[in-house]
Amino acid sequence: MQTLLERLQSQTSFLTVGETAALIRAHAVTVRDWIRAGVLPGIRVGNRWMVDPGDLARWLTARHTGI
């Protein structure tokens, strides 16, 4: 069974705010606020925020290890 980090590192498509929220068990509004504040890396595609799975994996690792 793959860990969340392994799944993120193997994923090739960007994640929506909703998908990101579900993965990290946070509310979509919280994820969107984190992206807007620069806490979580994200990019604007049209009128939607998207998250690179590799960036999310690095962000989670940094938060876990305190880097």
C-alpha positions as CSV (number, residue, x, y, z in Angstrom):
1,M,0.0,0.0,0.0
2,Q,1.4,3.4,-1.0
3,T,1.7,6.2,1.4
4,L,0.2,9.6,0.7
5,L,3.7,11.0,-0.2
6,E,4.4,8.1,-2.6
7,R,1.0,8.7,-4.3
8,L,1.6,12.4,-4.6
9,Q,5.1,11.9,-6.0
10,S,3.8,9.5,-8.7
11,Q,0.9,11.7,-9.7
12,T,1.4,13.7,-12.9
13,S,-1.7,16.0,-13.0
14,F,-2.4,19.0,-10.8
15,L,-4.8,18.7,-7.9
16,T,-7.8,20.9,-7.4
17,V,-8.4,22.7,-4.1
18,G,-11.1,20.1,-3.3
19,E,-8.8,17.2,-4.0
20,T,-6.0,18.7,-2.0
21,A,-8.3,19.4,0.9
22,A,-9.6,15.8,0.8
23,L,-6.0,14.4,0.8
24,I,-4.9,16.4,3.8
25,R,-8.2,16.3,5.6
26,A,-8.7,20.0,5.6
27,H,-11.6,22.2,4.5
28,A,-11.4,23.5,0.9
29,V,-11.7,27.1,2.1
30,T,-8.7,26.6,4.4
31,V,-6.6,25.2,1.5
32,R,-7.6,28.2,-0.7
33,D,-6.7,30.6,2.1
34,W,-3.3,28.9,2.6
35,I,-2.6,29.2,-1.1
36,R,-3.7,32.9,-1.3
37,A,-1.5,33.6,1.8
38,G,1.5,31.9,0.3
39,V,1.6,29.2,3.0
40,L,0.8,26.4,0.5
41,P,2.3,26.5,-3.0
42,G,-0.4,26.8,-5.7
43,I,-1.0,28.3,-9.1
44,R,-3.9,30.1,-10.7
45,V,-5.3,28.4,-13.8
46,G,-8.1,30.5,-15.2
47,N,-10.4,31.1,-12.2
48,R,-9.3,28.1,-10.2
49,W,-6.4,27.4,-7.9
50,M,-4.4,24.2,-8.6
51,V,-1.7,22.4,-6.5
52,D,1.2,20.6,-8.0
53,P,1.3,17.2,-6.2
54,G,5.1,17.3,-5.9
55,D,4.9,20.7,-4.2
56,L,2.2,19.3,-1.8
57,A,4.5,16.4,-1.0
58,R,7.4,18.7,-0.2
59,W,5.2,21.0,1.8
60,L,3.9,18.1,3.9
61,T,7.4,16.8,4.4
62,A,8.7,20.2,5.5
63,R,5.8,20.7,7.9
64,H,6.4,17.2,9.4
65,T,10.1,17.6,9.8
66,G,10.0,21.2,10.8
67,I,12.3,22.4,7.9
